């Protein structure tokens, strides 16, 4: 076992990677540690994606807002895979943030947008991934409701929409089986 296989990092996910199935497709070792709060930030859906739609971003806020998300532990050898999937260096930059995880301040990696456009909307499938991840990890009902109110548009790529909705459907079925 190499040092990278033993070494891990914490990742704070606040967008579609909150959904375990989505993140595990990218980083199979990902293990959720719990719901965390990023204080002094707000969630925006303005990160310009390669497909022209909006993806989630966190931006500093001075009005006491909090972004909720999930902290995952991932083996170091998968960091480059996550960077690639997140477009690190091409729309996002990786940074470290302090989050509150189970009452403890911890440092975690996350991604912050570098290419933003406040006029764009997420695709419906992307919004569904974010909402499904929030539900999977038991984020508060009012936070989930605020995610559900975000205006979204239909993806002209029907295949991408269908493939992404399969991930959402699998997560919903998994949640129902556990209930």
NUMIVO-470167 format. One record per residue (C-alpha): residue number from 1; x, y, z; chain. Coordinates in steps of 0.2 Angstrom, whole numbers, plus 2048, in hexadecimal, padded with zeros to 3 digits. Example, Ala and Ser with C-alpha at 12.3 -4.5 7.8 and 13.67 -1.06 7.14 Angstrom:
// residues 2
(1; (83E; 7EA; 827); 'A')
(2; (844; 7FB; 824); 'A')
// end
This chain:
// residues 179
(1; (800; 800; 800); 'A')
(2; (807; 811; 7FB); 'A')
(3; (807; 821; 806); 'A')
(4; (7F9; 828; 7FA); 'A')
(5; (7EE; 819; 7FD); 'A')
(6; (7F0; 81B; 810); 'A')
(7; (7EF; 82E; 810); 'A')
(8; (7DE; 836; 80F); 'A')
(9; (7D7; 848; 80D); 'A')
(10; (7C6; 84F; 812); 'A')
(11; (7BB; 856; 805); 'A')
(12; (7AC; 862; 808); 'A')
(13; (79F; 85F; 7FB); 'A')
(14; (791; 86C; 7F9); 'A')
(15; (78A; 868; 7E8); 'A')
(16; (787; 858; 7DD); 'A')
(17; (795; 84F; 7E6); 'A')
(18; (78B; 84E; 7F6); 'A')
(19; (782; 83F; 7EE); 'A')
(20; (78D; 830; 7F3); 'A')
(21; (78A; 827; 7E2); 'A')
(22; (790; 836; 7D8); 'A')
(23; (7A0; 838; 7E2); 'A')
(24; (7A4; 826; 7E3); 'A')
(25; (7A3; 825; 7D0); 'A')
(26; (7B1; 832; 7D1); 'A')
(27; (7BA; 82C; 7E1); 'A')
(28; (7B6; 81A; 7E6); 'A')
(29; (7BE; 81C; 7F7); 'A')
(30; (7B3; 82B; 7FC); 'A')
(31; (7AB; 828; 80D); 'A')
(32; (79F; 835; 815); 'A')
(33; (7A4; 83B; 826); 'A')
(34; (795; 846; 828); 'A')
(35; (78B; 856; 825); 'A')
(36; (795; 866; 827); 'A')
(37; (792; 878; 827); 'A')
(38; (79D; 885; 81E); 'A')
(39; (799; 896; 827); 'A')
(40; (79A; 8A7; 81F); 'A')
(41; (796; 8A0; 80E); 'A')
(42; (787; 89E; 803); 'A')
(43; (783; 892; 7F5); 'A')
(44; (782; 898; 7E3); 'A')
(45; (77E; 88F; 7D3); 'A')
(46; (788; 89A; 7C8); 'A')
(47; (798; 890; 7C4); 'A')
(48; (799; 88F; 7B1); 'A')
(49; (79A; 87D; 7AB); 'A')
(50; (7A2; 877; 79B); 'A')
(51; (790; 873; 796); 'A')
(52; (78A; 885; 799); 'A')
(53; (780; 881; 7A8); 'A')
(54; (782; 887; 7BA); 'A')
(55; (78A; 87C; 7C7); 'A')
(56; (78B; 87F; 7DA); 'A')
(57; (798; 88B; 7E2); 'A')
(58; (79B; 892; 7F3); 'A')
(59; (79E; 8A5; 7F5); 'A')
(60; (7A3; 8AF; 805); 'A')
(61; (794; 8B7; 80D); 'A')
(62; (794; 8C4; 81B); 'A')
(63; (781; 8C1; 820); 'A')
(64; (784; 8B2; 82A); 'A')
(65; (77F; 8A5; 81D); 'A')
(66; (785; 893; 81E); 'A')
(67; (787; 886; 810); 'A')
(68; (784; 874; 815); 'A')
(69; (78D; 866; 80D); 'A')
(70; (795; 855; 810); 'A')
(71; (7A7; 851; 816); 'A')
(72; (7AE; 842; 80E); 'A')
(73; (7BE; 839; 811); 'A')
(74; (7C7; 834; 801); 'A')
(75; (7D8; 82C; 7FE); 'A')
(76; (7E5; 838; 7F8); 'A')
(77; (7E9; 82D; 7E8); 'A')
(78; (7D7; 832; 7E2); 'A')
(79; (7DA; 845; 7E4); 'A')
(80; (7DF; 848; 7D2); 'A')
(81; (7CF; 83E; 7CC); 'A')
(82; (7C4; 84A; 7D7); 'A')
(83; (7CE; 859; 7D0); 'A')
(84; (7CB; 854; 7BE); 'A')
(85; (7B8; 850; 7C1); 'A')
(86; (7B6; 861; 7C9); 'A')
(87; (7BF; 86B; 7BC); 'A')
(88; (7CD; 871; 7C7); 'A')
(89; (7D7; 87E; 7BE); 'A')
(90; (7C9; 880; 7B1); 'A')
(91; (7BA; 888; 7BA); 'A')
(92; (7BE; 882; 7CC); 'A')
(93; (7CC; 884; 7D7); 'A')
(94; (7D0; 879; 7E6); 'A')
(95; (7D1; 881; 7F7); 'A')
(96; (7D1; 87D; 809); 'A')
(97; (7C2; 882; 814); 'A')
(98; (7BE; 881; 827); 'A')
(99; (7AD; 878; 829); 'A')
(100; (7A4; 873; 839); 'A')
(101; (7A2; 860; 839); 'A')
(102; (799; 858; 848); 'A')
(103; (79D; 867; 852); 'A')
(104; (7B0; 867; 84E); 'A')
(105; (7B9; 873; 842); 'A')
(106; (7C2; 869; 835); 'A')
(107; (7CB; 86E; 825); 'A')
(108; (7C5; 867; 815); 'A')
(109; (7C9; 869; 802); 'A')
(110; (7BB; 870; 7F8); 'A')
(111; (7B9; 879; 7E7); 'A')
(112; (7B5; 88B; 7E3); 'A')
(113; (7B0; 892; 7D2); 'A')
(114; (7BB; 89D; 7C8); 'A')
(115; (7AF; 89E; 7B9); 'A')
(116; (79E; 8A5; 7BE); 'A')
(117; (78F; 8AC; 7B5); 'A')
(118; (780; 8B1; 7C0); 'A')
(119; (774; 8B0; 7B2); 'A')
(120; (776; 89D; 7AF); 'A')
(121; (76B; 88F; 7B7); 'A')
(122; (76F; 87D; 7BB); 'A')
(123; (768; 86F; 7B1); 'A')
(124; (75A; 866; 7B9); 'A')
(125; (764; 856; 7BB); 'A')
(126; (772; 85F; 7C4); 'A')
(127; (766; 867; 7D0); 'A')
(128; (75E; 856; 7D3); 'A')
(129; (770; 84F; 7D7); 'A')
(130; (773; 85D; 7E4); 'A')
(131; (762; 85A; 7EC); 'A')
(132; (764; 847; 7EC); 'A')
(133; (774; 849; 7F5); 'A')
(134; (76D; 855; 802); 'A')
(135; (75F; 849; 805); 'A')
(136; (76B; 83A; 806); 'A')
(137; (774; 842; 814); 'A')
(138; (766; 849; 81E); 'A')
(139; (769; 85B; 81B); 'A')
(140; (75B; 866; 824); 'A')
(141; (74A; 866; 81B); 'A')
(142; (74B; 879; 819); 'A')
(143; (75C; 879; 811); 'A')
(144; (756; 86B; 805); 'A')
(145; (746; 876; 801); 'A')
(146; (752; 884; 7FD); 'A')
(147; (75B; 879; 7F0); 'A')
(148; (74B; 873; 7E9); 'A')
(149; (746; 885; 7E5); 'A')
(150; (755; 889; 7DA); 'A')
(151; (74F; 88C; 7C8); 'A')
(152; (756; 87F; 7BC); 'A')
(153; (756; 87D; 7A9); 'A')
(154; (754; 86D; 79E); 'A')
(155; (764; 866; 797); 'A')
(156; (764; 865; 784); 'A')
(157; (76F; 855; 786); 'A')
(158; (762; 848; 78A); 'A')
(159; (76F; 83A; 78C); 'A')
(160; (778; 844; 799); 'A')
(161; (767; 848; 7A2); 'A')
(162; (762; 836; 7A2); 'A')
(163; (773; 82F; 7A8); 'A')
(164; (773; 83C; 7B6); 'A')
(165; (761; 838; 7BB); 'A')
(166; (766; 826; 7BD); 'A')
(167; (772; 82A; 7CA); 'A')
(168; (764; 834; 7D3); 'A')
(169; (758; 826; 7D1); 'A')
(170; (764; 819; 7D8); 'A')
(171; (767; 824; 7E7); 'A')
(172; (754; 827; 7EA); 'A')
(173; (752; 814; 7E9); 'A')
(174; (760; 811; 7F5); 'A')
(175; (758; 81D; 802); 'A')
(176; (747; 815; 800); 'A')
(177; (74F; 804; 803); 'A')
(178; (758; 80A; 813); 'A')
(179; (748; 812; 81A); 'A')
// end
